[in-house]
Amino acid sequence: MQFSKRKFISLTSVQQHRKCAELLRIFYEKWPAAEEEIFYYHELLAWMKLPIFFIENSKMLADRYHWHLQASHLCLKEHNLLPSIRKGDHIPKCGFPNISIYLDNIRSAYNVGSILRTSEALRIGSVYFAEKTPFIDNEKVQRTAMGAAEIVPCHQHFSLSELPRPLIALDTSDEAIPVASFLFPEQFTLVLGNEEYGVSDSLLTQADILLEIPLFGAKNSLNVACAFAITAAEIRRQRQ
């Protein structure tokens, strides 16, 4: 949608920069054949009383796009990145093993999306969602997962008794085994706990093994998605 000069200059500075970012994203996707968009962009700059910015390559375009995003006070989350900045997807090197990842009432859709993306990238296993955990139909989960939500096997409405044993809980405890010291079996269920309370007491009583990531700083725990990424890397390393 193109604005008239009168309508565009009636917008706030933040709104004007946001419009420029939207236009440059379209330009980027058509690069280098987008003469109409770049002409209109130069027109918007003139209306904003900014100097004309000549774009000579895709990197300059990407930098300019993010400059407008910052000026429009938009948080630079990963889904704001331009698509061709990322390396292209490739053919998977393996399928998903018989490992289950149980999300024990994780609240953050962003954490869920990150866990799905890690599970897909490292081909760790199937993901099982507790009732209160945001599922893959959640928009924030989909955005953060970056397409992994459609690839990773995901399940709702199941019984915990259906999941493979041993039940391995990832949490902080004086009795826990360091992740790097543990030899993961061929099949198991990895339990990831709530961001605030960790793994629920009912599941801790059922767990066969308790694992932790040794910490050396003042903080007692890691973000659950980060903790899973570290654990997933160790699982994948052992299976190489």
ZINORNOR-V72024 format. One record per backbone hydrogen bond with DSSP energy under -0.5 kcal/mol. CO is the residue of the C=O (numbers start at 1). NH is the residue of the N-H. Records with the same first field share a line. If there is no record, write none. Layout:
# ZINORNOR-V72024
CO: NH + NH
This chain:
# ZINORNOR-V72024
4: 8
5: 9
6: 10
8: 11
12: 16
13: 17
14: 18
15: 19
16: 20
17: 21
18: 22
19: 23
20: 24
21: 25
22: 26
23: 27
24: 28
25: 29
26: 30
27: 31
28: 31
30: 33
32: 34
34: 38
35: 39
36: 40
37: 41
38: 42
39: 43
40: 44
41: 45
42: 46
43: 47
44: 48
45: 50
46: 49
52: 54
53: 55
54: 56
57: 61
58: 62
59: 63
60: 64
61: 65
62: 66
63: 67
64: 68
65: 69
66: 70
67: 71
68: 72
69: 74
70: 73
75: 77
77: 80
78: 81
82: 85 + 86
83: 86
95: 97
97: 99
98: 188
99: 126
100: 102 + 190
101: 103 + 128
102: 104 + 192
103: 105 + 130
106: 134
108: 112
109: 113
110: 114
111: 115
112: 116
113: 117
114: 118
115: 119
116: 120
117: 121
118: 122
119: 123 + 124
123: 97
126: 101
127: 155
128: 103
130: 133
135: 138
138: 142
139: 143
140: 144
141: 145
142: 146 + 147
145: 148
147: 150
148: 151 + 152
153: 127
155: 129
159: 162
160: 163
166: 168 + 189
167: 169 + 208 + 209
168: 191
169: 171 + 211
170: 193
173: 176
177: 212
178: 181 + 182
179: 182
182: 184
188: 100
189: 168 + 191
190: 102 + 192
191: 170
192: 104
194: 198
198: 194
200: 204
201: 205
202: 206
203: 207
209: 169
210: 177
211: 171
212: 179 + 214
223: 227
224: 228
225: 229
226: 230
227: 231
228: 232
229: 233
230: 234
231: 235
232: 236
233: 237
234: 238
235: 239
236: 240
237: 240
